[in-house]
Amino acid sequence: MKRQTWSLASVLMLVTTLAPPAGAGEPSLASASEAIDPGKVHVRFKVRVFGLLSINGHFNRLHGKFVSDTQGGTTGVRMQIDAGSVTTDDAWRDDLLRGPRFFATERYPRITFSGTCLARGRNGAMQLAGNLSLRGRSRPVVFEFEPVSAAPDSRAGIYQARTVIRRSEFGLNAMQHLIGDEVEITVAMQTDAAD
């Protein structure tokens, strides 16, 4: 079988059209998978500091795959992020984030997301529910997809998947008097018309 490379946005387009109907059980995962093109996926985060301003950061290294069942239907997305690739454009802060008070990257080198439940939310937006594993703890999260710039009759465009987590639920409790507990995570995805 020829292996293809997919951008996560292409996965999104398939997810949108192939999502299981309401009431269907969680799909079972199978062996078929396609690689996500890391050059077209960007994982960013934002957190408030001092209650006044926001600090933005992103991760430079990730890989993942789109998983389909034996009938070719979309069943999920698997992503793995190198926690040590975190950057906020400040070397001191990046070292602090990689250290034992935050990501503890020597002990927990990877952040993973396993999304397997596809559905439409109340507002009609596509949602991908799954488990986020960070610093040795795993919690359920729901990403909501939205188009940012997309032609109506084309797969070309930019999409976002967004969620908000509480860092304290993942053991990231340091400096709570300075840094907010809520962290917004955005996965930005780009696809070309040829995808």
C-alpha positions in Angstrom: 0.0 0.0 0.0 1.4 3.4 -1.0 1.9 5.7 2.0 0.5 9.2 1.6 1.3 12.4 3.5 -1.6 14.3 4.9 -1.8 17.7 6.4 -4.0 17.9 9.5 -6.3 20.3 7.6 -7.0 17.5 5.1 -7.8 15.3 8.0 -10.2 18.0 9.2 -12.0 18.1 5.9 -12.4 14.3 6.1 -13.4 14.4 9.7 -16.1 17.0 8.9 -17.6 14.8 6.1 -17.1 11.4 7.7 -17.9 12.0 11.3 -20.1 9.2 12.8 -23.8 10.0 13.2 -25.1 11.3 16.6 -25.6 8.4 19.0 -22.9 6.2 17.4 -20.5 4.6 19.8 -16.8 5.6 19.9 -15.2 4.2 16.8 -12.7 1.5 17.2 -9.1 2.2 16.0 -7.5 0.0 13.3 -4.1 -0.3 11.8 -4.5 2.0 8.7 -2.8 5.3 9.2 -1.4 8.3 7.3 1.3 10.7 8.4 0.5 14.3 9.2 2.8 16.8 7.5 4.4 18.7 10.4 5.3 21.6 8.1 1.6 22.5 7.9 0.7 22.2 11.6 1.6 24.7 14.3 0.8 24.2 18.0 0.6 27.4 20.0 -0.4 28.3 23.5 -1.4 31.5 25.4 -1.5 32.1 29.2 -2.1 35.3 31.2 0.6 36.6 33.5 0.0 39.1 36.3 -3.6 39.1 35.2 -2.8 41.8 32.7 -0.9 40.5 29.7 -0.6 37.3 27.8 2.5 35.2 27.1 2.4 33.3 23.8 4.5 30.3 23.0 4.7 27.4 20.5 6.3 24.0 19.9 8.8 23.5 17.1 8.8 19.8 16.8 5.8 17.4 16.4 4.6 14.4 14.5 1.4 12.5 14.2 -0.9 10.5 12.1 -4.5 10.3 10.9 -6.1 6.9 11.7 -8.8 5.3 9.7 -10.8 2.1 10.2 -10.7 -0.9 7.9 -13.6 0.6 5.8 -11.7 3.8 5.2 -13.7 6.0 7.7 -12.0 8.6 9.8 -11.5 7.4 13.4 -9.0 9.7 15.0 -5.8 11.8 15.1 -2.7 11.0 17.1 -0.2 13.7 17.8 3.1 13.7 19.7 4.9 17.0 20.6 8.5 17.3 21.7 8.0 19.2 25.0 11.7 20.4 24.8 10.9 22.3 21.6 8.8 24.9 23.5 9.7 28.5 22.7 8.4 31.8 23.9 11.1 33.9 22.3 12.8 34.4 25.7 15.7 32.0 26.5 15.4 32.4 30.3 11.7 31.7 30.3 12.1 28.7 27.8 14.7 27.1 30.2 12.3 27.6 33.1 9.4 26.0 31.1 11.6 23.0 30.2 12.8 22.6 33.8 11.3 20.6 36.8 8.8 23.3 37.9 6.9 23.2 34.6 7.3 20.6 31.7 10.1 18.7 33.3 11.2 17.6 29.9 14.0 15.3 31.1 11.4 13.1 32.8 8.5 13.8 30.5 9.9 14.5 27.0 6.6 14.2 25.1 3.1 15.7 25.1 0.6 13.6 23.4 -3.0 13.9 22.1 -5.1 11.0 21.1 -8.4 12.1 19.6 -11.0 9.5 18.7 -14.5 10.9 19.2 -15.8 13.1 16.3 -19.0 15.0 16.6 -20.7 18.3 15.9 -21.2 20.7 18.8 -24.4 22.6 19.7 -23.2 25.5 17.5 -22.6 23.2 14.5 -18.9 23.4 14.7 -16.9 20.2 14.4 -15.4 18.9 17.6 -12.7 16.4 18.3 -12.6 14.9 21.8 -9.7 12.9 23.2 -7.1 12.6 25.8 -4.2 15.1 26.3 -1.2 13.7 28.2 1.2 16.2 29.7 3.7 15.8 32.5 2.6 12.2 33.3 -1.1 13.1 33.6 -3.8 12.4 31.1 -7.1 14.4 30.9 -10.0 14.5 28.5 -10.1 17.6 26.3 -12.3 18.8 23.4 -10.9 20.7 20.4 -13.3 22.8 18.4 -12.4 23.4 14.7 -13.1 26.6 12.8 -12.1 27.9 9.4 -9.9 31.0 9.4 -9.4 31.5 5.7 -10.9 29.0 3.3 -12.5 29.1 -0.1 -16.0 27.7 -0.1 -15.4 25.3 -3.0 -11.8 24.3 -2.2 -9.8 22.3 0.3 -7.2 25.1 0.3 -7.3 27.2 3.5 -6.2 27.7 7.1 -8.1 26.1 10.0 -7.8 26.2 13.7 -8.6 23.7 16.5 -8.8 25.3 19.9 -9.3 24.3 23.5 -8.7 25.6 27.0 -7.1 23.5 29.8 -6.3 24.2 33.4 -2.6 23.7 33.9 -3.1 22.7 37.5 -4.9 19.5 36.4 -1.7 18.4 34.7 0.5 19.1 37.7 1.8 22.5 36.4 1.3 24.3 39.7 4.3 26.6 39.9 4.0 30.3 40.2 0.2 30.3 40.5 0.3 33.8 42.1 1.8 35.2 38.8 0.6 32.9 36.0 -3.0 32.1 35.2 -4.4 28.6 35.5 -6.2 28.6 32.2 -4.1 27.9 29.1 -5.5 28.3 25.6 -4.1 25.8 23.1 -4.5 26.4 19.3 -3.5 24.0 16.6 -3.3 26.0 13.3 -3.5 23.9 10.1 -2.9 24.8 6.5 -3.8 22.8 3.4 -3.3 23.3 -0.2 -5.8 22.7 -3.0 -3.8 19.7 -4.1 -4.1 18.0 -0.7 
